[in-house]
């Protein structure tokens, strides 16, 4: 069931959005050559405890996960693109890492992700991140009251197609509110003018993710980390967006 939030409830979601944005901004500055994925998770966990928030990942165990996730952030490196389970790996010069973070603050959830390059960047990685971010911004711009859900997917897909990137429809955006994953599912491609109406009060996580080549993924032995089938690198961007009478409001907007 799709739930619409009142303007007052959307305001109540803002603290969660600000906290998620602040944590990701801080972690993007921590990421460096030699930083362990477990250290990133420990820092995020400490920030959650200090804020009195609640992790959406720690005990998360959906049907596609082999076991409860057990960590508080997804850290996906290079050819891993989604659901990266933090483990004892130290980042190396040139790594491409995606951080995906969701928490509940005062009963409201916000979800966001970003991708950064560690140390010396590859030109193709910077381009992939730029295209993925551009797709996110296009999706946000299409989240207008009176539109259709397919408008958002279409906008995201157009950016990917122009960049000649494949599009995976198995995992994409989703509703968010009291829990991390709510209805509706939001694929990263769609048909303009199709799908459910976009009404004020709908809160969704818009999250394009793309690979350099191909669009197929496989699951690591850890039962969580999704890795490209052909070994190409991936990028992932996400914001929690509320649709209002005046247009989309990005609840997880980062200040820098």
C-alpha positions in Angstrom: 0.0 0.0 0.0 1.3 3.5 -0.9 1.0 6.0 1.9 1.0 9.7 1.4 2.5 12.0 4.1 1.0 15.2 5.3 3.0 18.4 5.1 3.5 18.2 8.8 4.9 14.6 8.5 7.3 15.7 5.8 8.6 18.3 8.1 9.0 15.6 10.8 11.2 13.7 8.3 13.7 16.5 7.8 15.9 15.7 10.9 16.4 12.2 9.5 17.3 13.6 6.1 19.7 16.1 7.6 21.4 13.5 9.7 21.8 11.1 6.8 23.2 13.9 4.7 25.7 15.0 7.4 26.9 11.4 7.9 27.6 10.8 4.2 29.3 14.2 3.9 31.6 13.3 6.8 32.3 9.8 5.6 33.1 11.1 2.1 35.9 13.1 3.8 37.1 10.1 5.8 37.4 7.9 2.7 41.1 7.7 1.8 43.9 5.4 0.8 44.3 2.9 3.7 40.8 3.4 5.2 39.2 0.1 6.1 35.6 -0.6 5.2 35.1 -1.8 8.7 36.4 1.6 10.0 33.8 3.4 7.9 31.1 1.2 9.4 32.4 1.8 12.9 32.4 5.6 12.4 28.8 5.5 11.0 27.7 3.3 14.0 29.2 5.7 16.5 27.5 8.7 14.8 24.2 6.8 15.0 24.6 6.1 18.7 25.6 9.7 19.4 22.5 11.0 17.6 20.2 8.5 19.2 19.1 7.3 15.8 18.3 3.7 14.7 20.1 1.9 11.9 17.8 0.5 9.1 20.5 -2.0 8.1 21.7 -3.7 11.2 19.1 -6.4 11.5 17.7 -6.0 8.0 16.9 -9.4 6.4 14.9 -9.2 3.2 14.2 -12.2 1.0 17.2 -11.4 -1.2 19.7 -11.3 1.7 21.4 -14.5 2.9 21.3 -13.4 6.5 20.7 -10.2 8.6 23.0 -7.5 7.2 24.8 -6.9 10.5 26.4 -3.6 9.6 25.0 0.0 9.4 26.2 1.1 6.0 26.7 -0.4 2.6 30.2 0.0 1.2 30.5 -1.1 -2.4 33.9 -0.9 -4.0 34.9 -1.0 -7.7 32.9 -3.8 -9.5 30.6 -4.0 -6.5 27.7 -1.6 -7.0 25.0 -2.3 -4.4 24.5 -3.7 -0.9 28.2 -4.0 -0.3 28.8 -5.6 3.1 31.6 -4.0 5.0 34.6 -6.3 5.5 38.3 -6.2 6.2 39.4 -4.4 3.1 41.6 -1.2 3.0 40.9 1.2 0.2 43.5 1.6 -2.4 44.5 4.4 -4.7 42.0 4.7 -7.5 39.3 2.7 -5.9 35.7 3.8 -6.6 33.5 3.4 -3.5 29.8 3.9 -3.0 28.3 4.6 0.4 24.6 3.9 1.0 23.1 4.9 4.4 19.7 4.8 5.9 18.5 5.5 9.4 15.4 6.2 11.4 15.2 9.4 13.5 12.1 9.8 15.7 10.3 7.1 13.8 11.0 8.5 10.3 13.4 7.0 7.8 15.6 8.7 5.1 17.9 7.0 2.7 20.8 8.3 0.5 23.9 7.2 -1.3 26.9 8.7 -3.0 30.0 7.5 -4.9 33.5 8.9 -4.7 37.0 8.1 -6.0 39.8 7.3 -3.6 43.1 9.1 -4.3 44.0 9.3 -8.0 40.9 9.1 -10.1 40.3 7.3 -13.4 38.7 9.6 -16.0 36.1 6.9 -16.8 35.2 6.6 -13.2 34.6 10.4 -12.8 32.5 10.3 -15.9 30.4 7.4 -14.6 29.8 9.2 -11.3 28.9 12.4 -13.2 26.4 10.6 -15.4 24.9 8.8 -12.4 24.5 12.1 -10.5 23.0 13.7 -13.6 20.5 10.9 -13.8 19.6 11.4 -10.2 19.0 15.2 -10.8 16.9 14.4 -13.8 14.8 12.0 -11.8 14.3 14.5 -9.1 13.3 17.2 -11.6 10.7 14.8 -13.0 9.1 14.1 -9.6 6.4 16.7 -10.1 2.8 16.6 -8.7 0.4 15.7 -11.4 3.0 13.6 -13.2 3.4 9.8 -13.3 5.9 7.5 -11.7 7.1 6.5 -15.2 8.2 10.1 -15.8 10.9 9.6 -13.1 12.2 6.4 -14.5 12.0 7.7 -18.1 14.1 10.8 -17.1 16.8 8.5 -15.4 16.8 6.1 -18.3 17.2 8.8 -20.9 20.5 10.0 -19.2 21.8 6.4 -19.1 20.9 5.7 -22.8 22.5 8.9 -23.9 25.7 7.8 -22.1 25.3 4.3 -23.7 25.0 2.6 -20.3 23.0 -0.5 -19.6 20.1 -0.3 -17.2 19.3 -3.0 -14.6 15.6 -3.0 -13.5 16.0 -5.6 -10.7 16.9 -2.9 -8.1 15.9 0.7 -8.1 14.2 3.4 -6.0 11.4 2.9 -3.6 9.0 4.5 -1.2 10.3 5.5 2.2 8.7 6.7 5.4 8.3 4.6 8.5 10.5 1.9 7.1 13.3 1.9 4.6 11.6 0.0 1.7 8.0 0.9 1.0 5.7 1.0 -2.0 6.1 1.9 -4.8 9.1 0.3 -6.5 10.8 2.8 -8.8 12.7 1.3 -11.7 15.6 3.3 -13.2 13.8 3.3 -16.6 10.1 3.9 -17.5 7.6 5.3 -19.9 6.7 8.9 -19.8 3.1 9.4 -18.7 2.7 5.9 -17.4 2.5 4.5 -13.9 0.8 5.7 -10.7 0.0 9.4 -10.3 2.6 11.5 -8.5 0.6 13.1 -5.6 1.7 15.5 -3.0 2.8 13.6 0.1 4.5 10.8 -1.8 8.0 10.3 -0.4 10.4 8.2 -2.5 14.1 7.3 -2.6 15.3 8.0 -6.2 18.5 5.9 -6.8 20.1 5.5 -10.2 23.0 3.1 -10.3 25.0 2.2 -13.4 27.9 0.1 -14.6 30.6 1.0 -17.1 29.4 -1.8 -19.3 26.6 -4.3 -19.1 23.7 -4.4 -16.6 24.0 -7.8 -15.1 25.0 -8.4 -11.5 25.9 -11.4 -9.4 25.9 -11.9 -5.6 29.1 -12.4 -3.6 29.5 -15.4 -1.3 28.7 -13.0 1.6 25.1 -13.2 0.4 24.7 -9.5 0.0 27.2 -7.7 -2.1 26.1 -7.2 -5.7 28.9 -7.2 -8.2 28.9 -6.6 -12.0 28.9 -9.8 -14.0 31.6 -8.6 -16.4 33.9 -7.0 -13.8 33.1 -3.4 -14.8 32.9 -0.7 -12.1 29.7 0.9 -10.8 28.4 4.1 -9.4 25.4 4.7 -7.2 23.6 8.0 -6.2 20.4 8.4 -4.1 18.3 11.0 -2.4 15.1 10.8 -0.4 12.6 13.2 -2.1 9.2 14.4 -1.0 6.7 15.4 -3.6 4.8 18.6 -2.5 2.3 20.9 -4.0 5.3 23.1 -5.0 7.4 20.4 -6.5 10.1 18.0 -5.2 11.9 18.6 -2.0 15.2 16.8 -1.4 15.2 15.7 2.3 18.8 14.4 2.1 20.4 17.3 0.3 24.0 17.7 1.3 25.4 21.2 1.9 28.8 20.5 0.4 
